[in-house]
Amino acid sequence: MAELYPDLKDRPVKETVCLFDVDDTLTPARKSVSAEMLKLLSALRHKCAIGYISGSDLPKQQEQLGTPSLPVTTLFDFCFAENGLTAFRLGQSLPSNSFIQWLGEEKYQKLVKFCLRYISGLEGLPAMRGTFVEFRTGMINVSPVGRNASSKERDEFNKWDKESGCRKKMVEALRKEFPDLGLTFSIGGQISFDVFPQGWDKTYCLQHLEAEADTKKGLSGINYKTIHFFGDMTSQGGNDYEIFSDPRTTGHTVKGPEDTMKVLKELFDL
């Protein structure tokens, strides 16, 4: 049975929300959340609103953060999958948007074909495992090793990528090839990078938090003046950079789940 929490208006730390990246912030990369982290997040949720923001789709967050009996959408007040293009507020879905609608099929195919040609020409890859381009609602995710890689293969690729600059060079080639499409290329996690329209980075989700102040929509009427964001890829080029450096947020760089817990305990006296 899901735990009961105070109404958003009645949380003691007023006009405050904590937003978390998932991989290497709440969980080890692509692995499940610990019971200790869930317990801490539950304690925090009694004090202020909490949410997560991820470039991945909802089933991946369910796999990492949820349990068979607890949907991930019940564990957070705000769930922002695919940078907030798929969004849930208190378990209810919010309006979404789509990358393919925005870009159009013809341009989309040119982009994907370029990616596949580029990957097929790479030399020295430690492995190639399949799902090199993953189509999502608000973006494509491109992985030179393939998203089907095992944990060991992901670690090996990540090590090789740091030495070879593979993802960085591929992003540079894409920027050169498609300068006029209005796209953002964002490296995140161990094995891939995201491609999405400019402005559809993690800051996209902030509009949902700003909408809370609008009582006409039957929402809480809360103006979230303090938005804490916790992430690991916060330097320029990382997929947490835009939201971390946005003037609307207070950014915290963390080195992994243990570090996140340490910072939360200090900040909120948990």
KEKE-3310 file (N, C-alpha, C; in steps of 0.2 Angstrom, whole numbers, plus 5000, padded with zeros to 4 digits):
npx = (5004:5003:5011:5005:5005:5007:4996:5002:5002:5003:5016:5030:5042:5041:5035:5045:5054:5062:5071:5077:5090:5091:5101:5116:5113:5101:5101:5114:5122:5109:5105:5095:5086:5091:5085:5088:5089:5076:5069:5074:5070:5056:5055:5060:5049:5039:5043:5045:5040:5044:5053:5057:5069:5072:5080:5077:5064:5048:5046:5059:5062:5053:5058:5070:5067:5054:5043:5037:5024:5023:5020:5031:5026:5019:5028:5034:5030:5031:5034:5045:5048:5058:5063:5053:5043:5035:5025:5020:5009:5006:5003:4994:4993:5001:4999:5007:5021:5029:5044:5045:5034:5038:5050:5048:5046:5055:5066:5070:5073:5085:5093:5094:5099:5112:5118:5118:5127:5138:5141:5144:5156:5165:5180:5188:5179:5174:5164:5149:5132:5118:5102:5106:5101:5089:5072:5062:5049:5052:5064:5079:5090:5106:5118:5134:5139:5128:5112:5109:5119:5129:5131:5145:5150:5146:5153:5166:5165:5163:5175:5184:5178:5181:5195:5195:5187:5175:5161:5160:5166:5157:5146:5151:5152:5139:5134:5140:5135:5121:5117:5106:5095:5090:5094:5098:5112:5116:5127:5126:5125:5133:5135:5129:5121:5109:5098:5089:5075:5081:5079:5072:5078:5082:5077:5065:5055:5052:5042:5031:5031:5031:5018:5010:5007:4996:4980:4968:4969:4965:4976:4988:4991:5004:5018:5033:5047:5059:5069:5077:5090:5097:5111:5123:5129:5134:5142:5147:5140:5136:5121:5114:5117:5110:5098:5104:5112:5102:5094:5082:5084:5092:5107:5115:5129:5132:5141:5136:5124:5126:5132:5122:5113:5120:5121:5107:5104:5111:5106:5092:5091:5089)
npy = (4994:5011:5024:5038:5055:5073:5085:5095:5108:5108:5104:5106:5113:5126:5131:5124:5112:5097:5091:5077:5070:5053:5041:5038:5047:5045:5032:5019:5019:5014:5004:4997:5006:5009:5002:5010:5023:5025:5026:5037:5047:5046:5051:5064:5068:5070:5083:5092:5095:5082:5076:5067:5069:5063:5058:5047:5034:5031:5017:5013:5020:5015:5002:5005:5013:5010:4997:4980:4981:4994:5008:5019:5032:5034:5036:5048:5066:5073:5066:5066:5060:5057:5071:5078:5078:5067:5067:5066:5071:5069:5056:5057:5059:5072:5084:5079:5080:5078:5073:5068:5074:5087:5087:5081:5067:5066:5073:5068:5054:5057:5061:5050:5040:5046:5044:5030:5027:5033:5026:5013:5015:5016:5012:5001:4999:4992:4983:4979:4980:4982:4991:5004:5017:5024:5027:5039:5048:5062:5063:5057:5043:5040:5027:5022:5009:5002:5000:4988:4982:4974:4976:4975:4977:4990:4997:4994:5001:5014:5017:5016:5026:5037:5038:5038:5048:5046:5048:5062:5067:5061:5069:5082:5079:5078:5090:5098:5092:5094:5109:5117:5112:5115:5108:5100:5092:5081:5074:5060:5049:5032:5027:5034:5047:5061:5067:5081:5094:5111:5118:5108:5101:5096:5107:5109:5103:5112:5120:5113:5114:5127:5129:5125:5136:5141:5143:5142:5131:5121:5117:5117:5130:5134:5143:5138:5144:5139:5128:5114:5106:5090:5082:5073:5075:5088:5098:5108:5102:5090:5081:5086:5099:5111:5112:5112:5124:5134:5149:5148:5137:5129:5122:5106:5097:5080:5065:5052:5040:5038:5050:5059:5056:5060:5074:5077:5074:5083:5095:5095:5090:5077)
npz = (5000:4996:5003:5013:5010:5016:5009:4994:4997:5011:5015:5025:5022:5013:4997:4989:4980:4976:4963:4954:4944:4937:4934:4941:4951:4959:4957:4954:4938:4926:4935:4949:4962:4979:4994:5005:4999:4994:5006:5012:5002:5004:5017:5014:5006:5015:5019:5008:4991:4979:4964:4949:4935:4919:4904:4899:4894:4902:4906:4909:4920:4929:4930:4936:4948:4953:4959:4957:4964:4966:4957:4948:4947:4959:4968:4968:4968:4956:4940:4928:4913:4899:4898:4903:4893:4893:4906:4924:4937:4953:4951:4940:4922:4912:4898:4883:4871:4854:4846:4833:4827:4827:4820:4808:4796:4784:4787:4799:4795:4787:4797:4806:4797:4794:4807:4808:4797:4801:4814:4808:4802:4813:4821:4832:4842:4857:4858:4849:4850:4846:4844:4841:4838:4847:4847:4854:4863:4864:4858:4850:4855:4854:4853:4851:4855:4857:4864:4869:4876:4889:4907:4909:4896:4894:4903:4898:4886:4890:4896:4885:4877:4885:4882:4868:4864:4857:4857:4859:4847:4837:4840:4836:4823:4819:4822:4812:4801:4802:4803:4803:4808:4821:4832:4848:4855:4867:4878:4889:4903:4902:4889:4878:4868:4868:4856:4852:4850:4851:4867:4872:4882:4899:4905:4900:4908:4918:4915:4919:4933:4935:4931:4941:4949:4944:4948:4941:4933:4941:4950:4963:4966:4971:4970:4965:4972:4976:4968:4969:4961:4958:4951:4941:4928:4926:4920:4906:4891:4896:4900:4911:4912:4907:4915:4927:4927:4925:4929:4937:4945:4959:4959:4962:4961:4961:4965:4964:4970:4984:4988:4985:4995:5006:5004:5004:5017:5024:5019:5022:5035:5038)
capx = (5000:5007:5012:5001:5009:5003:4995:5007:5002:5004:5022:5033:5047:5036:5037:5051:5053:5068:5071:5083:5092:5091:5107:5122:5111:5097:5103:5120:5119:5105:5103:5090:5087:5092:5080:5090:5087:5069:5067:5076:5066:5050:5056:5060:5043:5035:5045:5044:5038:5050:5051:5063:5069:5076:5080:5074:5057:5045:5047:5066:5062:5049:5062:5075:5064:5048:5043:5031:5018:5023:5022:5036:5022:5016:5034:5036:5025:5032:5038:5047:5051:5060:5064:5046:5038:5030:5025:5015:5008:5002:5000:4990:4997:5000:4999:5014:5023:5033:5050:5044:5029:5041:5055:5045:5049:5060:5072:5071:5076:5091:5097:5095:5104:5119:5120:5120:5133:5144:5143:5146:5163:5169:5185:5191:5174:5175:5158:5143:5127:5111:5099:5111:5097:5082:5067:5058:5044:5054:5071:5082:5095:5111:5123:5139:5140:5121:5109:5108:5126:5128:5134:5152:5151:5145:5159:5172:5164:5164:5182:5186:5175:5185:5201:5195:5182:5171:5154:5161:5168:5151:5142:5154:5151:5132:5133:5143:5131:5114:5118:5100:5089:5088:5094:5103:5116:5118:5130:5124:5126:5139:5136:5125:5120:5102:5097:5082:5075:5083:5074:5069:5083:5079:5073:5058:5050:5051:5036:5026:5032:5028:5010:5007:5004:4989:4974:4963:4969:4964:4982:4989:4992:5010:5024:5039:5052:5066:5069:5084:5091:5103:5113:5130:5132:5132:5147:5145:5140:5133:5114:5111:5120:5105:5094:5109:5114:5096:5093:5076:5085:5098:5110:5119:5133:5133:5145:5133:5118:5128:5133:5115:5110:5124:5119:5100:5103:5114:5101:5085:5091:5085)
capy = (5000:5017:5029:5044:5061:5079:5089:5099:5115:5107:5102:5111:5117:5129:5133:5121:5106:5094:5087:5073:5066:5046:5038:5041:5052:5041:5025:5017:5019:5008:4999:4998:5011:5005:5003:5016:5029:5026:5028:5044:5051:5046:5056:5071:5070:5073:5090:5096:5091:5079:5074:5066:5071:5059:5058:5040:5034:5029:5010:5013:5023:5010:4997:5007:5016:5007:4989:4977:4983:5001:5011:5024:5038:5035:5037:5055:5070:5075:5062:5069:5056:5061:5078:5081:5077:5063:5070:5064:5075:5065:5050:5059:5061:5079:5084:5078:5083:5073:5074:5067:5079:5093:5087:5078:5061:5066:5076:5062:5049:5059:5061:5043:5037:5048:5041:5023:5026:5035:5021:5008:5017:5017:5007:5000:4999:4986:4979:4982:4975:4982:4997:5010:5023:5022:5032:5041:5053:5068:5063:5050:5042:5037:5023:5018:5002:4999:5000:4981:4980:4971:4981:4974:4980:4997:4999:4994:5006:5020:5018:5017:5032:5043:5038:5040:5054:5044:5052:5069:5067:5060:5075:5087:5078:5079:5097:5100:5090:5097:5115:5121:5108:5117:5102:5100:5086:5081:5067:5058:5041:5029:5024:5036:5054:5062:5072:5084:5101:5116:5120:5102:5098:5095:5113:5108:5101:5117:5123:5110:5116:5134:5129:5124:5142:5143:5140:5141:5124:5117:5115:5119:5137:5135:5146:5135:5148:5136:5122:5111:5101:5086:5078:5071:5077:5095:5102:5110:5096:5085:5082:5090:5106:5116:5113:5114:5131:5138:5154:5146:5131:5129:5116:5103:5092:5074:5060:5046:5040:5039:5057:5062:5055:5064:5081:5078:5074:5090:5101:5095:5088:5070)
capz = (5000:4995:5009:5012:5011:5016:5003:4992:5001:5018:5016:5030:5018:5009:4990:4988:4976:4975:4957:4954:4939:4939:4933:4945:4956:4963:4956:4950:4931:4924:4940:4953:4967:4985:4999:5009:4995:4994:5013:5012:4998:5007:5022:5011:5003:5020:5020:5002:4985:4976:4957:4945:4928:4915:4897:4897:4894:4909:4908:4912:4927:4932:4931:4941:4954:4955:4961:4954:4967:4967:4951:4950:4948:4966:4973:4967:4966:4949:4937:4921:4909:4892:4899:4904:4887:4896:4913:4928:4943:4958:4947:4934:4916:4909:4891:4880:4864:4851:4842:4826:4825:4827:4815:4801:4794:4780:4790:4804:4792:4785:4803:4808:4792:4795:4813:4807:4793:4806:4818:4805:4801:4819:4822:4838:4847:4861:4856:4845:4852:4844:4846:4841:4838:4851:4846:4860:4861:4863:4856:4849:4859:4850:4856:4847:4857:4857:4871:4872:4879:4896:4911:4908:4890:4895:4907:4893:4881:4893:4897:4878:4875:4888:4879:4861:4863:4852:4857:4858:4840:4834:4841:4832:4816:4818:4822:4806:4795:4802:4807:4803:4811:4828:4837:4854:4856:4874:4881:4896:4905:4900:4882:4873:4869:4866:4851:4853:4848:4856:4872:4875:4887:4905:4908:4898:4913:4923:4914:4923:4940:4935:4930:4948:4952:4940:4951:4936:4930:4947:4953:4970:4967:4974:4966:4968:4972:4977:4965:4970:4956:4959:4945:4940:4922:4926:4917:4899:4886:4900:4900:4917:4912:4906:4921:4933:4927:4924:4935:4941:4949:4963:4956:4966:4958:4965:4962:4964:4975:4991:4988:4985:5001:5011:5003:5006:5025:5027:5018:5025:5042:5038)
cpx = (5004:5006:5008:5005:5005:5002:5001:5008:5004:5011:5026:5038:5043:5039:5044:5050:5061:5067:5078:5084:5092:5098:5113:5120:5106:5099:5110:5117:5116:5104:5098:5091:5088:5086:5081:5088:5080:5066:5068:5072:5059:5050:5056:5053:5038:5037:5043:5042:5044:5048:5058:5063:5074:5075:5077:5067:5054:5046:5054:5066:5058:5053:5067:5073:5058:5049:5037:5024:5017:5025:5026:5032:5019:5022:5036:5030:5025:5036:5039:5051:5053:5060:5058:5041:5033:5030:5019:5015:5004:4999:4996:4994:4996:5001:5007:5015:5028:5038:5048:5039:5033:5046:5052:5049:5055:5067:5075:5075:5084:5096:5099:5100:5111:5122:5122:5126:5139:5146:5146:5154:5167:5174:5187:5186:5175:5170:5153:5137:5120:5108:5103:5107:5090:5077:5062:5053:5047:5061:5073:5088:5100:5117:5128:5140:5133:5118:5108:5114:5125:5132:5142:5154:5151:5151:5165:5171:5165:5171:5186:5184:5179:5192:5201:5191:5177:5164:5155:5162:5162:5147:5144:5152:5143:5130:5135:5138:5124:5114:5111:5094:5086:5088:5099:5106:5119:5121:5128:5125:5133:5140:5132:5125:5113:5103:5090:5081:5078:5078:5071:5073:5079:5075:5066:5053:5048:5044:5030:5025:5029:5020:5007:5004:4998:4983:4968:4963:4968:4970:4983:4990:4999:5015:5030:5045:5059:5065:5076:5084:5097:5105:5120:5133:5131:5137:5144:5145:5137:5125:5110:5113:5115:5101:5098:5110:5108:5095:5087:5078:5091:5101:5115:5122:5134:5137:5142:5127:5120:5129:5127:5112:5113:5121:5112:5100:5106:5109:5095:5085:5087:5089)
cpy = (5006:5021:5035:5050:5067:5082:5093:5105:5114:5105:5107:5115:5120:5131:5130:5114:5103:5089:5083:5070:5058:5043:5041:5046:5049:5034:5024:5017:5013:5003:5001:5003:5006:5007:5009:5023:5030:5028:5035:5049:5051:5051:5063:5073:5072:5080:5094:5092:5088:5076:5071:5068:5067:5060:5052:5040:5031:5022:5009:5015:5018:5004:4999:5009:5013:5000:4986:4979:4990:5005:5017:5031:5039:5037:5044:5059:5072:5070:5064:5064:5059:5068:5081:5081:5072:5065:5068:5069:5071:5059:5051:5061:5068:5079:5083:5081:5078:5076:5074:5072:5085:5093:5085:5072:5061:5068:5071:5057:5051:5059:5054:5039:5039:5045:5034:5022:5028:5029:5015:5009:5017:5011:5007:4999:4992:4981:4983:4977:4976:4988:5002:5017:5021:5028:5033:5046:5060:5069:5057:5049:5038:5034:5020:5011:4998:4998:4993:4978:4978:4977:4981:4978:4987:5000:5000:5000:5013:5022:5020:5024:5038:5043:5041:5046:5053:5048:5059:5071:5066:5066:5081:5086:5079:5086:5100:5098:5093:5104:5119:5118:5111:5112:5103:5093:5085:5074:5066:5051:5039:5028:5028:5044:5055:5067:5075:5091:5105:5118:5114:5098:5097:5101:5113:5107:5106:5121:5120:5112:5123:5134:5128:5130:5144:5139:5138:5134:5119:5114:5118:5126:5139:5138:5143:5140:5145:5129:5119:5106:5097:5082:5077:5074:5084:5100:5103:5104:5090:5086:5085:5097:5111:5118:5115:5122:5136:5143:5152:5140:5133:5122:5113:5097:5086:5069:5053:5045:5041:5047:5061:5062:5059:5071:5082:5078:5080:5095:5101:5091:5081:5065)
cpz = (5000:5001:5008:5014:5012:5009:5001:4996:5008:5020:5020:5027:5012:5002:4987:4985:4975:4968:4956:4947:4941:4940:4937:4950:4961:4963:4953:4943:4929:4929:4945:4959:4974:4990:5003:5006:4995:5001:5014:5008:5001:5013:5020:5009:5008:5021:5015:4997:4982:4969:4954:4938:4924:4908:4895:4897:4901:4910:4911:4919:4932:4934:4936:4948:4957:4957:4958:4957:4968:4960:4953:4951:4954:4971:4973:4966:4959:4946:4930:4917:4902:4893:4901:4899:4889:4904:4917:4934:4947:4955:4941:4928:4914:4902:4888:4873:4861:4846:4834:4823:4823:4821:4808:4799:4789:4783:4796:4801:4790:4792:4806:4803:4793:4801:4812:4802:4797:4810:4814:4803:4806:4819:4829:4844:4851:4860:4852:4847:4850:4848:4847:4841:4842:4850:4852:4858:4860:4860:4853:4853:4855:4854:4852:4848:4856:4864:4874:4875:4886:4900:4910:4901:4890:4898:4902:4888:4884:4894:4890:4876:4878:4885:4872:4859:4858:4852:4856:4850:4835:4834:4837:4825:4814:4818:4815:4800:4796:4806:4808:4805:4818:4833:4842:4854:4863:4876:4888:4897:4903:4893:4876:4873:4866:4861:4851:4851:4854:4861:4875:4879:4893:4908:4905:4903:4918:4922:4918:4930:4940:4934:4936:4951:4949:4944:4946:4933:4936:4950:4960:4971:4970:4969:4969:4967:4973:4973:4965:4965:4958:4953:4945:4934:4921:4923:4909:4895:4890:4900:4906:4917:4912:4912:4927:4933:4926:4930:4939:4946:4954:4962:4961:4962:4963:4961:4962:4970:4982:4993:4989:4992:5006:5010:5005:5014:5028:5026:5021:5032:5043:5042)
residu = (MET:ALA:GLU:LEU:TYR:PRO:ASP:LEU:LYS:ASP:ARG:PRO:VAL:LYS:GLU:THR:VAL:CYS:LEU:PHE:ASP:VAL:ASP:ASP:THR:LEU:THR:PRO:ALA:ARG:LYS:SER:VAL:SER:ALA:GLU:MET:LEU:LYS:LEU:LEU:SER:ALA:LEU:ARG:HIS:LYS:CYS:ALA:ILE:GLY:TYR:ILE:SER:GLY:SER:ASP:LEU:PRO:LYS:GLN:GLN:GLU:GLN:LEU:GLY:THR:PRO:SER:LEU:PRO:VAL:THR:THR:LEU:PHE:ASP:PHE:CYS:PHE:ALA:GLU:ASN:GLY:LEU:THR:ALA:PHE:ARG:LEU:GLY:GLN:SER:LEU:PRO:SER:ASN:SER:PHE:ILE:GLN:TRP:LEU:GLY:GLU:GLU:LYS:TYR:GLN:LYS:LEU:VAL:LYS:PHE:CYS:LEU:ARG:TYR:ILE:SER:GLY:LEU:GLU:GLY:LEU:PRO:ALA:MET:ARG:GLY:THR:PHE:VAL:GLU:PHE:ARG:THR:GLY:MET:ILE:ASN:VAL:SER:PRO:VAL:GLY:ARG:ASN:ALA:SER:SER:LYS:GLU:ARG:ASP:GLU:PHE:ASN:LYS:TRP:ASP:LYS:GLU:SER:GLY:CYS:ARG:LYS:LYS:MET:VAL:GLU:ALA:LEU:ARG:LYS:GLU:PHE:PRO:ASP:LEU:GLY:LEU:THR:PHE:SER:ILE:GLY:GLY:GLN:ILE:SER:PHE:ASP:VAL:PHE:PRO:GLN:GLY:TRP:ASP:LYS:THR:TYR:CYS:LEU:GLN:HIS:LEU:GLU:ALA:GLU:ALA:ASP:THR:LYS:LYS:GLY:LEU:SER:GLY:ILE:ASN:TYR:LYS:THR:ILE:HIS:PHE:PHE:GLY:ASP:MET:THR:SER:GLN:GLY:GLY:ASN:ASP:TYR:GLU:ILE:PHE:SER:ASP:PRO:ARG:THR:THR:GLY:HIS:THR:VAL:LYS:GLY:PRO:GLU:ASP:THR:MET:LYS:VAL:LEU:LYS:GLU:LEU:PHE:ASP:LEU)
# end
